């Protein structure tokens, strides 16, 4: 079994009671809302990663104002020829502030839409678990930077990011 590790950085950007989200497009065409952010390039600093990703996916420039925490997920994915991958994702979650730019959607990327959503509307959105993790970290600001496991263990087999 192949072991895969992906380190990524994401931003929780909230302004005027709204959260900035992007719509992620899975390989099978499924679309779900997620936090802006993504995978680190080799040698890249996580802060640089999240600022770059926010701009790429939303058109907004940003600055990170706090490290909210870390989230680690582990999943098993099918690969070619009947093989499987043991995947671990380490997700670094920051609080971000928009400093400029104009909202626009990414082209030719892993997301197809960027939008501000009222915080009260988030529970009704078709979203990945990372949105809930990010909001929990933002609200609770845990000392150890780890979101509570509340109901997430059952989702560990899920294939969403």
C-alpha positions as CSV (number, residue, x, y, z in Angstrom):
1,X,0.0,0.0,0.0
2,X,1.3,3.4,-1.0
3,X,1.7,5.9,1.8
4,X,0.8,9.5,0.8
5,X,1.2,12.7,2.9
6,X,-0.3,16.0,1.8
7,X,0.4,19.2,3.8
8,X,-2.0,22.1,3.0
9,X,-2.9,25.5,4.4
10,X,-6.4,27.0,4.5
11,X,-7.9,30.3,5.6
12,X,-11.0,31.1,7.6
13,X,-11.9,34.6,6.3
14,X,-14.9,36.2,8.0
15,X,-16.2,39.7,7.4
16,X,-19.5,41.3,8.2
17,X,-21.0,38.0,9.4
18,X,-20.0,36.2,6.2
19,X,-17.4,33.5,5.4
20,X,-15.4,33.3,2.2
21,X,-15.7,29.8,0.6
22,X,-14.8,28.2,-2.7
23,X,-16.5,25.4,-4.4
24,X,-14.3,22.4,-4.8
25,X,-14.8,20.1,-7.8
26,X,-13.9,16.4,-7.2
27,X,-12.5,14.2,-9.9
28,X,-16.0,12.6,-10.3
29,X,-17.6,16.1,-10.8
30,X,-19.1,16.4,-7.3
31,X,-19.0,20.0,-6.1
32,X,-18.8,21.0,-2.4
33,X,-18.0,24.2,-0.6
34,X,-14.6,24.4,1.2
35,X,-12.2,26.9,2.7
36,X,-9.9,28.7,0.3
37,X,-6.4,27.1,0.5
38,X,-4.5,24.1,-0.8
39,X,-1.4,22.1,-0.9
40,X,2.1,23.4,-0.1
41,X,4.7,23.4,-2.8
42,X,8.0,21.8,-1.8
43,X,10.1,24.3,0.1
44,X,7.1,26.8,0.5
45,X,6.2,28.3,3.8
46,X,2.7,27.5,5.0
47,X,1.9,31.3,5.3
48,X,3.0,31.9,1.8
49,X,0.9,28.9,0.7
50,X,-2.4,30.1,2.2
51,X,-1.9,33.7,0.9
52,X,-1.2,32.4,-2.6
53,X,-4.1,30.0,-2.6
54,X,-6.6,32.6,-1.3
55,X,-5.6,34.9,-4.2
56,X,-5.6,32.1,-6.8
57,X,-9.0,30.8,-5.8
58,X,-10.9,34.0,-4.9
59,X,-9.1,37.0,-6.5
60,X,-8.6,38.5,-3.0
61,X,-5.3,39.5,-1.4
62,X,-5.1,38.6,2.2
63,X,-3.0,38.5,5.3
64,X,-3.2,35.8,8.0
65,X,-3.9,37.2,11.5
66,X,-3.7,34.0,13.6
67,X,-2.9,30.4,13.5
68,X,-6.1,28.7,14.5
69,X,-4.9,25.1,14.5
70,X,-4.1,21.9,12.8
71,X,-6.3,19.1,11.5
72,X,-5.1,15.7,10.5
73,X,-7.2,13.3,8.4
74,X,-6.4,9.7,7.3
75,X,-8.2,7.9,4.5
76,X,-7.8,5.0,2.2
77,X,-8.1,5.7,-1.5
78,X,-8.3,3.2,-4.4
79,X,-5.5,3.5,-7.0
80,X,-4.9,1.9,-10.3
81,X,-4.6,-1.9,-10.8
82,X,-6.5,-2.7,-7.6
83,X,-3.9,-0.9,-5.4
84,X,-4.8,1.4,-2.5
85,X,-3.2,4.4,-1.0
86,X,-3.0,5.1,2.8
87,X,-3.5,8.9,2.6
88,X,-2.8,11.4,5.4
89,X,-3.7,15.0,5.1
90,X,-2.2,17.6,7.5
91,X,-4.3,20.8,7.2
92,X,-3.0,24.0,8.7
93,X,-5.8,26.4,9.4
94,X,-5.3,30.2,9.7
95,X,-7.6,33.1,10.4
96,X,-7.3,35.5,7.5
97,X,-8.2,39.1,6.7
98,X,-9.0,40.3,3.2
99,X,-6.8,43.2,2.2
100,X,-7.7,43.9,-1.4
101,X,-8.5,42.4,-4.7
102,X,-11.9,41.7,-6.3
103,X,-13.9,38.5,-5.8
104,X,-13.6,36.2,-8.8
105,X,-13.6,32.5,-9.4
106,X,-10.6,30.4,-10.2
107,X,-10.1,29.2,-13.8
108,X,-8.5,25.8,-14.6
109,X,-8.1,24.9,-10.9
110,X,-9.6,22.6,-8.4
111,X,-12.3,25.1,-7.6
112,X,-14.9,26.7,-9.9
113,X,-16.6,29.3,-7.8
114,X,-15.8,31.7,-4.9
115,X,-18.5,33.4,-2.8
116,X,-19.2,35.0,0.5
117,X,-21.9,33.1,2.5
118,X,-23.7,34.3,5.7
119,X,-22.4,32.3,8.7
120,X,-26.0,31.3,9.5
121,X,-26.4,29.7,6.0
122,X,-23.4,27.4,6.3
123,X,-25.2,24.4,7.9
124,X,-27.4,24.2,4.8
125,X,-24.5,24.3,2.3
126,X,-23.3,21.1,0.6
127,X,-19.7,21.3,2.1
128,X,-16.7,19.3,3.1
129,X,-15.9,18.6,6.7
130,X,-13.0,21.1,6.6
131,X,-15.5,24.0,6.7
132,X,-16.9,22.8,10.0
133,X,-13.4,22.1,11.4
134,X,-12.3,25.6,10.4
135,X,-15.3,27.3,12.0
136,X,-14.9,25.2,15.1
137,X,-11.3,26.3,15.4
138,X,-12.3,29.9,14.7
139,X,-15.0,29.9,17.4
140,X,-13.2,27.9,20.1
141,X,-9.6,28.8,19.5
142,X,-8.4,25.7,21.4
143,X,-5.1,26.0,23.3
144,X,-3.6,23.0,21.5
145,X,-4.9,24.1,18.1
146,X,-7.0,20.9,17.6
147,X,-10.7,20.8,16.8
148,X,-12.8,18.4,18.9
149,X,-13.5,15.0,17.4
150,X,-17.2,15.6,17.6
151,X,-18.7,13.2,15.0
152,X,-15.7,13.3,12.7
153,X,-14.4,9.8,13.4
154,X,-17.4,8.4,11.4
155,X,-16.3,10.6,8.5
156,X,-12.7,9.3,8.3
157,X,-13.6,7.0,5.5
158,X,-15.0,9.9,3.4
159,X,-13.3,10.9,0.2
160,X,-13.8,14.7,0.6
161,X,-11.0,17.1,1.4
